[in-house]
Amino acid sequence: MSKKSASDRQILEWRRNLAEELAEYRIYRRLAQKRDGEEREILLELAEAEKRHALHWEMLLGDKVGKPLRPSFRTLLLGLLARWFGFVFALALIQTSEERATERRSDDDDWGTPSMAADEAVHAEVIRALATRGRNSMSGTFRAAVFGANDGLVSNLALVIGVAAAGIDNSTVLLTGASGLLAGALSMAAGEWVSVRSQRELLDASTPDENSNSLLPALDYDANELALVYRARGLSQDEAERLAGAAFEKMRAQESVNALDTHTADFEEIGSPWRAATSSFLFFATGAVIPIIPFIFTSGMVAVLIATVLVGIALLFTGGVVGVLSGKPPFPRAMRQLLIGYSAGIITFALGLLFGTTA
């Protein structure tokens, strides 16, 4: 099919594709400005690839290119995130966008070249890798923050509306909510501190003693017990002896060698126990204070309704953020979080009504 036989619908689709490619080119350029080193180079190369794709649509359109169209709302949102929000957050959304572009190219786009479809698939994997770097660097603190906020929202909502449903006076509801906030925040902080600290201690126990390297030159070359270390780490006997022999040769040549080095998790990946504990405390407290606020200004079922709505909005937000950062559609994750939170609230509310009626 030639350009002359292209329908108006196809021409409009090409123009939309052109707008998308140009917008993505600008997004990658904007992200590259905020990075340096290898990440910057990778993002600039992705931008050049999008520019090539835009040229393809321009050539197809010819004199029918018309006035530039606006890209989709999603792409405009990506541009906004790339400009104002965190690098990882923007990459996570771009990852989803690239995956959808790959599906679109392979399903119903007969005008994109096979190399363009392959480019989009590779772009998704490149972005996935870059986003994974960022997720790993923030995993400990982010996990503590998200789970802390969600736990605070759900547990204190369930607590205060359950007590309120039992007909308890407003001051007691406030005292109960404040106590739940403090107790929960301290418990979360202590749990995170112990968890992260234990991980670091386990890692420390698995890390080779650096002082042992200084004694290695005194080993008997013929016995070569260094090979036993490598075999204990899971290597075959031949591979272990080869590595041990190579280490001895370097030591004989008086070269610097760390023969006992091994690949273990980095302390930075695990994070600081104090940072995780502080993050967990603050975010739990932030989440837990939301269902208390309405009871400061009003009481009864009005306060319960307002608290439920406020917590629902917050749960939608935190669930959506988790979905975005995991590279998945945010809406299902937001609704899942809302369903979990409201289920807990409904149960305690019903129990509060039951006990209040019984009393």
C-alpha positions in Angstrom: 0.0 0.0 0.0 1.4 3.4 -0.9 1.0 6.8 0.7 -1.7 7.7 -1.9 -3.9 4.8 -0.9 -3.7 5.4 2.8 -7.0 6.2 4.5 -7.7 9.4 6.5 -7.8 7.2 9.6 -4.4 5.8 8.9 -3.0 9.2 8.2 -4.4 10.5 11.5 -2.8 7.5 13.2 0.6 8.2 11.7 0.4 11.8 12.8 -0.4 10.6 16.3 2.5 8.2 16.2 4.8 11.1 15.1 3.6 13.2 18.0 4.3 10.4 20.4 7.8 9.7 19.1 8.7 13.3 19.3 7.4 13.6 22.8 9.3 10.5 23.9 12.4 11.9 22.3 12.1 15.1 24.5 11.3 13.1 27.6 14.5 11.0 27.2 16.5 14.1 26.6 15.1 15.8 29.7 15.8 12.8 31.8 19.4 12.6 30.5 20.0 16.2 31.6 19.4 15.1 35.2 21.9 12.1 35.1 25.5 11.7 34.3 27.9 9.0 33.2 26.6 5.8 31.7 22.9 6.5 32.5 23.1 9.8 30.7 24.6 8.1 27.6 22.0 5.4 27.6 19.1 7.9 27.8 20.6 10.0 25.0 20.9 6.9 22.8 17.2 6.1 23.5 16.3 9.6 22.5 18.1 9.2 19.2 16.2 6.0 18.5 12.9 7.8 19.1 14.0 10.5 16.7 14.7 7.9 14.1 11.2 6.5 14.6 9.7 10.0 14.2 11.6 10.4 10.9 9.9 7.2 9.7 6.4 8.6 10.3 7.4 11.9 8.7 8.5 10.1 5.6 5.3 8.1 5.4 3.2 11.3 5.8 5.1 13.3 3.3 3.2 16.5 2.5 0.3 15.3 4.7 2.2 15.7 7.9 0.1 18.8 8.8 0.3 20.8 12.0 1.9 19.0 14.9 -0.6 17.1 17.0 -0.5 17.0 20.8 0.7 13.6 22.2 -1.6 11.5 24.4 -2.4 12.6 27.9 -0.3 9.7 29.2 2.8 10.9 27.3 2.2 14.5 28.5 2.0 13.2 32.1 5.3 11.3 31.5 6.9 14.6 30.4 5.6 16.3 33.5 7.0 13.6 35.8 10.3 13.7 34.0 10.5 17.4 34.7 9.3 17.6 38.3 9.3 14.2 39.9 11.7 11.4 40.9 13.8 9.7 38.3 12.7 6.2 39.3 9.0 7.2 39.3 9.3 8.6 35.8 11.2 5.5 34.5 8.6 3.2 36.0 5.8 4.9 34.0 8.0 5.0 30.8 8.6 1.2 31.2 4.8 0.6 31.1 4.5 3.0 28.1 7.3 1.2 26.2 5.7 -2.2 26.9 2.3 -0.9 25.6 4.0 0.5 22.5 5.6 -2.9 21.8 2.1 -4.6 22.0 0.6 -1.9 19.8 3.3 -2.3 17.2 3.0 -6.1 17.1 -0.8 -6.2 17.2 -2.2 -3.7 14.8 0.4 -1.5 13.3 1.3 -2.6 9.8 3.3 0.6 9.0 6.0 0.5 11.6 9.1 -1.4 10.5 10.1 -4.7 12.1 13.2 -2.9 13.5 11.0 -0.3 15.1 9.0 -3.0 16.9 12.3 -4.6 18.0 13.5 -1.2 19.2 10.4 -0.7 21.4 10.9 -4.1 22.9 14.5 -3.4 23.7 13.7 0.0 25.0 11.3 -1.6 27.5 14.1 -3.8 28.7 16.6 -1.0 28.9 14.2 1.1 31.0 13.4 -1.9 33.1 17.1 -2.3 33.9 17.5 1.4 34.7 14.4 1.5 36.9 15.6 -1.6 38.7 18.8 0.2 39.6 16.8 2.9 41.2 14.3 0.5 42.9 17.2 -1.4 44.5 18.8 1.8 45.8 15.5 2.9 47.5 14.1 -0.6 48.3 14.7 -0.6 52.1 13.5 2.9 52.9 10.7 2.9 50.3 9.4 -0.4 51.6 9.3 0.9 55.2 7.6 4.1 54.1 4.9 2.5 52.0 4.1 -0.3 54.4 4.3 2.1 57.3 1.8 4.5 55.7 -0.6 1.8 54.6 -0.5 0.1 58.0 -1.1 3.4 59.8 -4.1 4.2 57.5 -5.8 0.8 57.8 -5.1 0.0 61.4 -6.1 3.3 62.8 -9.1 3.7 60.6 -10.3 0.3 61.8 -9.6 1.2 65.4 -11.3 4.6 65.6 -14.4 3.8 63.6 -14.8 0.5 65.5 -14.7 2.5 68.8 -16.9 5.2 67.4 -19.5 2.7 66.2 -19.7 1.4 69.8 -21.1 4.8 70.9 -18.0 5.9 72.8 -17.7 9.6 73.5 -15.5 11.7 71.1 -12.7 12.4 73.6 -12.2 8.7 74.2 -12.2 8.0 70.4 -9.4 10.7 70.0 -7.4 9.2 72.9 -7.8 5.7 71.4 -6.7 6.9 68.0 -3.7 8.8 69.4 -2.7 5.7 71.4 -3.0 3.5 68.4 -0.9 6.0 66.4 1.9 6.0 68.9 1.9 2.3 69.7 1.8 1.3 66.1 4.5 3.7 65.0 6.8 2.6 67.7 6.1 -1.0 66.9 6.7 -0.5 63.2 10.0 1.4 63.8 11.3 -1.3 66.2 10.4 -4.1 63.8 12.1 -2.3 60.8 15.2 -1.6 62.9 15.5 -5.3 64.0 14.8 -6.5 60.5 17.4 -4.4 58.7 19.9 -4.7 61.5 19.6 -8.5 61.4 20.1 -8.5 57.6 23.3 -6.5 58.0 24.6 -8.8 60.7 23.9 -11.8 58.5 25.7 -10.1 55.6 28.6 -9.3 57.9 28.9 -12.9 59.0 29.0 -14.0 55.3 31.7 -11.5 54.3 35.3 -12.8 54.2 37.8 -11.6 56.8 40.0 -9.1 55.0 42.9 -10.0 57.4 43.0 -13.5 56.0 44.3 -12.2 52.6 47.6 -11.1 54.2 48.3 -14.7 55.4 47.7 -16.4 52.0 51.3 -16.2 50.7 52.3 -18.5 53.5 50.1 -21.3 52.2 51.7 -24.5 50.8 51.3 -24.2 47.0 51.3 -28.0 46.5 48.5 -28.5 49.1 46.7 -25.5 47.8 44.0 -25.4 50.4 42.7 -22.1 48.9 40.9 -24.3 46.5 38.8 -25.6 49.4 37.4 -22.1 49.9 36.2 -22.0 46.3 34.7 -25.5 46.5 32.8 -24.5 49.7 31.3 -21.7 47.7 29.9 -24.1 45.2 32.5 -24.3 42.4 33.6 -27.6 40.9 37.0 -29.0 41.9 38.6 -28.2 38.5 37.3 -24.6 38.6 38.3 -24.1 42.2 41.9 -25.4 41.6 42.2 -23.2 38.5 41.2 -20.1 40.5 43.4 -21.0 43.4 46.4 -21.5 41.1 45.8 -18.2 39.4 45.7 -16.5 42.8 49.0 -18.1 43.8 50.7 -17.0 40.6 49.7 -13.4 41.3 50.9 -13.7 44.9 54.3 -15.1 43.7 54.6 -12.2 41.3 53.9 -9.9 44.3 50.8 -8.6 42.7 47.9 -7.3 44.8 45.2 -9.9 45.0 42.1 -10.4 47.1 41.7 -14.2 46.7 39.0 -14.5 49.4 36.8 -11.9 47.9 33.3 -13.0 47.1 30.1 -11.5 45.6 27.7 -10.8 48.4 24.9 -8.3 48.8 26.0 -4.7 49.3 25.3 -3.0 52.7 23.9 -0.1 50.6 21.3 -2.3 49.1 20.0 -3.3 52.5 20.1 0.2 53.9 20.5 1.7 57.3 18.4 0.3 60.2 18.0 3.8 61.7 16.9 5.2 58.4 14.4 2.4 57.9 13.1 2.7 61.4 12.7 6.5 61.2 11.0 6.3 57.8 8.6 3.6 59.1 7.8 5.6 62.3 7.1 8.8 60.4 5.1 7.3 57.6 3.0 5.1 60.0 2.3 8.2 62.1 1.4 10.2 58.9 -1.0 7.5 57.8 -2.5 7.0 61.3 -3.2 10.6 61.9 -5.5 10.9 58.9 -8.5 8.9 60.4 -8.1 10.9 63.6 -8.4 14.4 62.1 -12.2 14.4 61.5 -12.9 13.5 65.2 -11.1 16.8 66.2 -13.7 18.9 64.5 -16.9 16.7 64.6 -18.1 13.4 66.0 -20.4 10.4 65.5 -21.2 9.0 62.1 -20.2 12.3 60.3 -16.7 11.9 61.6 -16.7 8.2 60.7 -17.8 9.0 57.1 -15.2 11.8 56.6 -12.4 9.6 58.1 -13.4 6.7 55.7 -13.4 9.0 52.7 -10.0 10.6 53.6 -8.4 7.2 54.2 -9.8 5.9 51.0 -8.2 8.7 49.0 -4.9 8.1 50.7 -5.1 4.3 50.1 -5.8 4.9 46.4 -2.7 7.1 46.2 -0.3 4.8 48.0 -1.6 1.8 46.1 -1.2 3.7 42.8 2.3 4.7 43.7 3.3 1.1 44.4 1.8 0.1 41.1 3.7 2.8 39.2 7.0 2.0 40.8 6.6 -1.7 40.2 6.1 -1.0 36.5 2.5 -2.2 36.6 -0.8 -0.4 35.9 -1.6 1.7 39.0 -5.4 1.5 39.0 -5.7 -2.2 39.9 -3.1 -1.8 42.7 -4.9 1.3 44.0 -8.3 -0.5 44.1 -6.7 -3.6 45.7 -5.3 -1.4 48.5 -8.7 0.4 48.9 -10.5 -3.0 49.1 -8.1 -4.3 51.8 -8.4 -1.2 53.9 -12.1 -0.9 53.7 -12.6 -4.6 54.5 -10.7 -4.2 57.7 -12.7 -1.0 58.6 -16.1 -2.7 57.8 -15.3 -5.6 60.1 -14.3 -3.5 63.1 -17.2 -1.1 62.4 -19.7 -4.0 62.5 -18.1 -5.3 65.7 -18.3 -1.9 67.3 -22.0 -1.6 66.4 -22.6 -5.1 67.8 -20.8 -4.4 71.1 -22.4 -1.0 71.4 -25.9 -2.5 70.9 -25.2 -5.3 73.4 -24.0 -2.8 76.0 
